[in-house]
Every structure is written in C-alpha cells, then in structure tokens.
Amino acid sequence: MADEDVTVKKTTKLLGVRHLQAVLLFFAMLIAFSMRVNISMAIVAMTDTTQENSFDWSMQTQSVILSSFFWGYVILQIPGGELAAKFGGMVLIIICVGVNSVVSLLIPTASYYGGWQIVCACRVLQGLSQGFLYPSVHNLIGKWVPLEEKSRLGTLIYAGAQLGTALQLMAAGFIADYWGWPAIFYIVGGLGLIWMVAYVFLGAASPRDSKMIGEEERNFIESSLGHVGRDQKKLPTPWKDIFTSLSFFALIIVHCGQNWGFWTLMTELPSYMKQVLGVDIKSNGVMSALPYLAMYLLSFPIGFMSDYILKKKWLTITACRKLSNSLGHFGPAIALIGLSYVPAGSVALAVTLLTCVVGLNAGHYTGFMLVHIDMAPNFAGTLMGITNCIANIISIIAPLAAGAIIQDENDPNEWRKVFYVSSGIYIAANIFFIVFGTSKTQAWNETTVTEDEEKTENNTKY
C-alpha cells in the first residue's frame, strides 16, 4: 500500500465557497430529477377522463411517453464527459437545467396542440440534455471538493436526486388538484430558470475560475487535490488505458448491477404491491415517496461515517468505498428477498421492507459513485459518462426482462423469480467490484503531465 503523507493546510472557515457550490449542485440535481419524474405523476391527471381537457391515451401510448426520456438520455453520456473535460462542467450543467426548464414550460402547450408525439419529442430533448448532468456534476466535484470532504459533500449533491423525486411524487397530486396538471410543469420549469440565473452569478467551473473564493480556501482545495501550480488544461483522453483497465471494468459492472436492481424496483414493485399484496402504492403520493425519502435521509449518516472512517484512517479509501457499496447492494438484496415472502394484506411490513430496500441503497453514493473521481480525477466526467451510458441501457433492459419472466401478475412465485434475479445481480456485481475495484489513482490519469508538474496525490492512499 503506497501511503504518501501529505500536509494539507486546512482552511479555518467552517463554511466556504466550495460549500456554496455543493448546495447549488444539490439543487441542480433536485430540479433535474423533479423534471425527470414529473410526467409519471402528471400523466395520471392528464388522462383522467373525469376531468376537462383530458387526453384519451392508451396504456401503450402512456408507456411510450414515460420511456421516451431514456431514448435521449443514453446518447450524450460519453460525449458529455468529454465536453465537461474540455469546457468545464459549469457550461454543461447550465445547458442541462436550462433546456429542461424551457421544455418543461412548453410541455402543456405541446400536449394540447401537438399530441402525444410532440410530448415524446419534448421528453427525448429533456433526456438528451440530462445526458450532461452526471458527467458535468462529476467533473465539478473533481474540481471543487477536497479529499477530506468528498464523501459528505458528494453525498449532499447526489442525494438531491432522491429528494427531488420524493418531493415531486408528494407534491404533484396536490398541485394538480389545486391548479391543474399544467402547473406541475410550470412550477418546476420556473424553479429551474431561477436556479440557472443564480448559478450563472454564483457558480464557477473550478476554484481557480471563481471570483468569490479566498486564497486560503483555494489553496486548501488545490493542495488536497494536488492541483497547486498545475495548468488544468484538457488532457488527451487515454481511451486504450481506460478500456483495458480491469478496475474500470469492475466499475462498469457494479454500476450496471446498481441500475438493474434499482430500476427493477422502481418500475415493477408498484405493480407487485398492487397485484399480489393489494396495495395501490401509486395512488398514495406519500407512500410512493417514502422509499426515496429514506434513501435521502440515510445518505447523510453514511456520508459522514465514510469521511470519519477516512479521517481516523481506520480503513483505506478503497476499503471504505467497498464497505459503503456493500451496504448499498447487499442490504437491498437481502431485504428484497424478504419482501418477496410478505403475505398478502401485510401493508405495513411490505412498505417497511420496500423502504429498507431503497433506503439502504444510499450506500452506493459513497461507494462506487465516487470511485470515478478517485481513480482518475482528470477524466472523472468521461468515466461517469461511459459507465452511466452502459448502465442506463441496462435500466431499459431490466424491466423488459421482468416482463418476460412474469406471465401471471397475480402469481407471487413468478414475482419471486424477478426479485431473486435482481438480488443475485446486486450481489454478483458487488462481489466483482470488491475483488477487482480500486480507488487508487490510475497511472493514466496523468498521461501528459511532466514530472515537474506532478504533485503528491492524496488519492494514492488506497
């Protein structure tokens, strides 16, 4: 184990510009995911034939609309990582939230005058622009978040996705009742534009680009990340080294395992609970949001625990990431098997286990999600683009596989097969990651940096 001790002078300020950047990115994730999921609740009101101006869309048409976001989403993941490395994450995340906000404001009008086909086109466009979301956020975390705070600030940022999902699920029904379903799109679209204006004035691509940050805090961040005195220009992407790295292949595998399990849960569990357990979870916004809220709330103690373990040097970075990820994958795998044996009518037990399944999955925020930055901070956006692209193809395949397995939706034995498959994939993917994954900074992260420019890397503490 190559442990190089580095003296990093910590800033004396409790809160700094880096925390402001983290909060801004948290709200970017919250708003982006609100716009990602709002159609799933709005479409219930849009197709309610008891209301005026409703749409007569079949279930097949609704399914096409609901899936159309992901058609665009997977396309720009890898280009998004490259563009973030070249132009910085700030430009791309402004484009992402800005495009999504404008399109969200246009969806009600598009629905009335263009029909479901134009709604699909709007959702594809939103998916395309959200292809920039994770690569740009990863790029910005790699520039702004010091090693000592990476777990908790990274968790704060990414947990915005779950809070945005939960708030949207809880609020959408009330908004539709009071102001009509178009307000679902208008409110979140308006909030997105407000965020964009705030980020233009307060955000920055890196500490070096910020006009607000003090010298002490800038030196602290750059010293922690090994960026002091370094020209942070775009380095040529070492494609061959990336795709021949077994550690990176382990990262792809565990990301795919995460998406298979998570999206099987999100797409199939509502049907299971309704058909087998007699619980219509979709009709209850609070019940729908509870698992996401649990994931959001659990992410914070897990994030602080991870940073505390690293601060006390109880575990190496690699071991700490694997511990967190094991909690996030093995925990849901066990709870999911338990859920498949819940007897019909046991609503409290079913919802409790569902909440545990999704809530424990928060461990992946301080698990594999940060390994892209650990392995290659210079190419973190590109690595995230690659794994997220492949993993989201899995997100599309997983529900189709569940549909192929289940012939009778009322048969708990057939549902049990789906849950066993998901549990097995969770477990197998994480074991592969435990064996072959690493948080050690890879040699190819510094492909064109000269010896004079090389600084002691904190991330070599693996």
N, C-alpha and C positions, 0 to 999 in steps of 0.2 A: 504494500500500500504506500503510494507516494504521497506523503503528508508534508506539504510545504507550509510552514508557519509564516503568515503574512501579517504585518502590523498595519491595521487599517484604523485611522483616526476617526472615531465615531463623532458625528455631529452632536452638539449639545442641545439642539432644538428637539422638543418632543414631537412636534408636527412640522412638516416641511412641504416644499413644492411637490416632492415625489408622492406624498400622501394625497395632495390635491389631484395629481394625475391619476392616481389609483381610483379615487372617487369618481372622477369624470369617466374613466373607462368602465367602472361598475355601472354607472347609469347608461352608458352606451350599450352594454350587454343587456341590461334590464329592458331598455326600449326596443332593441333589436329583437329580442326573444318575444316581447309582447306583440310586436308586429308579425313575428313568425307564427304564433299560435292563435292570434285573434280570430282568424277565419273559422277555426274549428268550433268556436262558440257562436260567432255571428251567423254562421250558415244555418244554425238551428232556427234562429229568428227569421232569417231571410226566406226560409222555405216553410214557415208556419202558415198554413192555408187559412187559419182563422184570422189572420191579420191582413190589413190592406196592403196592396203593392208587394205581395209575396211572390216568390218565383216557383214555378212548377218544375223543379229539377229532380230527376230520379236519383236513387241512391248511387247508381253508376256514375251519373254526372257529378254528384257531390264528391264521390271518391276521386274522380279525375281532378276536380278543383283542389281538394285537400292535398293531393300528391304533387301538384304542378310546381309548388315551391322548390321541391328537391330536384326537379329536372334541371333547373338552372343552377342550383346550389353547388353541385359537384364539379361544374365546368371550370370555374375560375379559382379553385383552391390552390393548385400548384402555381399558375401564373400570379395569383395573389401573393404568394410567398416571395416570389422573385421580384415583383413590383414593390413590395414592402421593403425588401433589402435594398432596392435601387433608389426609391424615392422617399423612404421612411414610412412608418405606419400611420402617421398623423393624416397625411393626404388621403390614404385609402379608407380610413375609418370615417372620415368626413363624407367621402363619396358614398360609402355603405349606408350610413344612417340618413344622409340627405336624400338619396334616391328612394330608400324605403319609406321615408316620411312623405315625400311628394306623391309616390304611388299610392300609399295608404289613403291620402286625402282624395285621390281620384277614383278609388275603387267603387264607392257608392254610385257616382255618376256613370262609371263604366258598366256597372251592373244593370242599370236601367236602360241605357242606350246601346250597349254592345253585347249584352247577354253573357252567358257563362263562358263563351270562348274568349272574350276580352278580359274577363276576370282571371281566367287561366293565364293569359298573356301578362297581366299585371303581376300575378304571383310568380311567374317564371322570372320576370325582371327583378322582383324583390329577392328571389333566390340567387340570381346571378350576382347582384351587388353584395349580398350577405356572404358570398364566397370569399370576400375580402376580410370578413370580420375576425375570424380566429387567427389567420396569418398576421394581420396588422396588429392585433392585440398582443400576440406572442412577441412580435418584433418590438413593440413599445415596452413590454415587461422586461425584455432582454436589455433595453437601454436605460430604463428608469429604476428598476427595483434592485437594490443591493442584495447580495447573497444572504446576509443576515436576516432579511425580512421577506425573502422570496415566497416562503410557504404561506404566511398570513396575508400578505398583500396580493399574491397571486390568487389565493382563495377568495379574498374580498371581491376581486374583479370578476372572476368566473362565476361566483355564486350569484351575481346579478342575473344570470340567465335563468336560474331556478326561481328567484324571487319575481322576476318579470312574468314568467309562466304562471306562477301561483296567483299573483295579483290580477292578471288578465282573466284567468279562469273564474276567480271570485267576483270580479267587478263587471264582466261582460254582460251577465244576465240582468243585473240591476240597471246598467246603462241602457240596455235595450228596452227595458220596461219603462224607464222614465223619459228617455229622449229619442228612442228608436234605434234600430241597429246601425244606421249610418254613423251615429255618434261614437260607436266603438272604434271605427277607423279614424274619425276626425280627431278625437282626443289624443290617441297615441301618435298620430301623424303630427299634430301640433306640438306635442311634447318633444318629438324628435327634432323638429326645426328649432325649438328653443335650445335644446342641447347642442345642436350644431353651432349656433351663434356663440354660445358660451365657450365651446371648445376652441373655436377659431381664436378667441381672445385669450383664453387661459391655458390652452394646451400647447405642447411642444413635442417634436419628434424625438428629442433627447435632451439631457441636462445641458449639453453644450449649445443647443439651439434656444434654450429658454432665456427670456429676458427678466424673469421673475426670481430665479433661483440665486441664492447667495454662493459665494466662493467656497465656503466651508462645506455646505451640503453637496455642491457639485464635486468637490474633491473626495468627499466620503463615498459617494456613489461610484465615481470613476475608479477610485482605488479598490473598492470592493470587487468591481467587475473587471479590473485590470485594464482600464481604458485610459489611464492618465497619460497624457502626452501622445496618444495614438491618433493617427489620422483615420477616422471611422468611415472611409470611403467604401464603396461597394467592392467586395472581393468576388472573384470569379467562382461560381458555384462548382464544387468538386463532385459532379454527378456520379462519376465512376466510384469514388470512395464511398459516397452515400449509399449507393445501391449494392455495394459489395460488403457493407458493414453488417455483420450478424447482430450487433447490438441495435442497429436501426431497424433491422428486420423484426426483432423482438418487439420494438416499439409499434410497428405496424400491426403485428399480431394482437398485442394487448389492446390497441385502440379498436381494432375490428371486433374483438371479444366484448369490449365495453358497449359498442353500438349495437351488436346483435342482442345482447341481454337487455339493454335499456329500451330499445325501440320495440322489441317484442313485448315488453311490459307495457309500454305506453300505448301501443296500438291494439293489443289483444286482451289485456286484463279487464278493461271496461266490459267487453263482450262476455268474458268468462264470469265476471261477477254478476252480470245480469242474467245470463242463460243458465248457469249452474247454481249460483248462490242466491239468486233472486234479489240482487242489489243493483239498482239502476244508478251507478255512480255518476254517469254523465248528466243526470238531471239535477244533481246536487253540486253546485259550484264549490262549496266549501270542502265537501268530501273529495272532489276532484283535485283540489289544490293542496290538500293536506300532505300527500307524499312529497310534493315539491317544496312545501314549507319546511318539512322535516329535513330534507336534503340541504336546504339553505341554512337552517339553524345549526345542523350538525357540522357543516363545513367549517365554522369558526373555531370550535374547540379542537377539531382535527388539525386545522392550520396552525393554531398556536402551539399545540402539542408537538407538531413536527418541528417548528422553529426552536422550541425549547429543548427538544432532544438534540438538535444540531448544536445549539448554543452550549449545552452541557457536554457535548462530544460523547454522548452515550452510544451513538451509532454513527456510521459514516453516512454521507449523503445518499449513496446508492442503497444502503440497507434501510435508511429512513423512508425513501421513496417506495421501496418494495413493501415495507411494513404498511404504509398508508394504502397502497394499492391492493394489498391482500385484504385489508379491512373492507375496501370498496368493492371487491369482487367475490371473495369467499363468503363474506357476510350475506350479501343478497342471494348467492347461490343456495345457501342453507335455508334461508328464510323462504325462498321461492318454492323449494321442495315442501316445506311445511305448509305453505299456502295451498298447494295442490291437494292437500288432505283435509282442508277445512270443510266440515259438514255444511250442507245447505241450511240457510237461515241464520248462520252464526256471523251476523254482520259485524259486530264489534271485533271479533277475532280476525276476520278477514281484512278489515280496514287496518287493524293494528299491524298485521303481518305485511300488508302492502306498504304501509308507511315505513316499516323496518327495511323492507327490500329496497325501496327507493332512497330512503334516508341514509342508510349505510353506504350507498353508492357514492356519497360525497367524498369518500376516501380517495377517489381517483383524481380529485382536484390537486391534492398534494402528493399524488402518486405519479402515474405516467405523464400526466398533463404538463408537468414541469420538467420532465426529462429532456424534451426537445431543447429547452434553454440550457440545461445542464451540459448536454452533450456537445452542442455547437451554438453558442450564443450569437455568433455572426450569421448563422443560417437558420435561426430558430423559426422564422416565419416560413421559410421554404420547407423545412422538415414538417411543420404543422400542416402546411398545405398538402403535402404528399400523403401523410397519414390520414388527415381528415377527408381527403378526396376518396381514398380507398375505403375508409371506414363508413362513409356515407353511402357508398354503393351497397355495402352490407346492410345499412339501415333500410334500403329499399327491398333487399332480398329476404331479410328475416321475416317480415310479416307475410310475404308470399309463401315462404316455407311453412309457416304456421298454418296458413290456409290450406296447403296441400296435405298436411298431416291430419287436420280436423275435418272429418266427414260429417259428424253429427255434433252440432254445437251444444247439445244438451247432455252429452256423454262425458262425465268427469274423467274417465280413463284416457280419452283421446287428448283432453287438455293437459292431463298429467304428462303425456309424452312430450308436448311442447315445452312444458316447464323443465322437464328433465334435460332436454336438449339444450335449453338456454343455460341451465345450471352447469351442465358439462362444459359448455363453451366458455363460460365465465372462469371455471376452474382451470381448464386446459390452457387458456390464453394467459392467465396469470402465472401459472407454473412455468410456461415458456419464458415469460418476462423475468421471473425470479432467477431462472437458470442462465439466461443469455443477456438480459438487460444490464445497463450500467448508466451511471450519472457522471462518469469520468469524462472530462473534456477531451474530445477526439483530436488526434493529430491533424486531421484535415480541416479542423476549424480555423487553422492559421496558415492556410495554403500559400499565401503570398506575403506574409508578414516577415520582415527581416529580423535577424537576431537582435539588432539594436532596438527594435520596436517591441520585442517580446517583454512582457511584464509577468511577474509571478502570478499564476492563475489560482484564484481561490477554488475554482471548480475542480482542480486536480485532487481535492480532498474527497475521495470517493470511498 
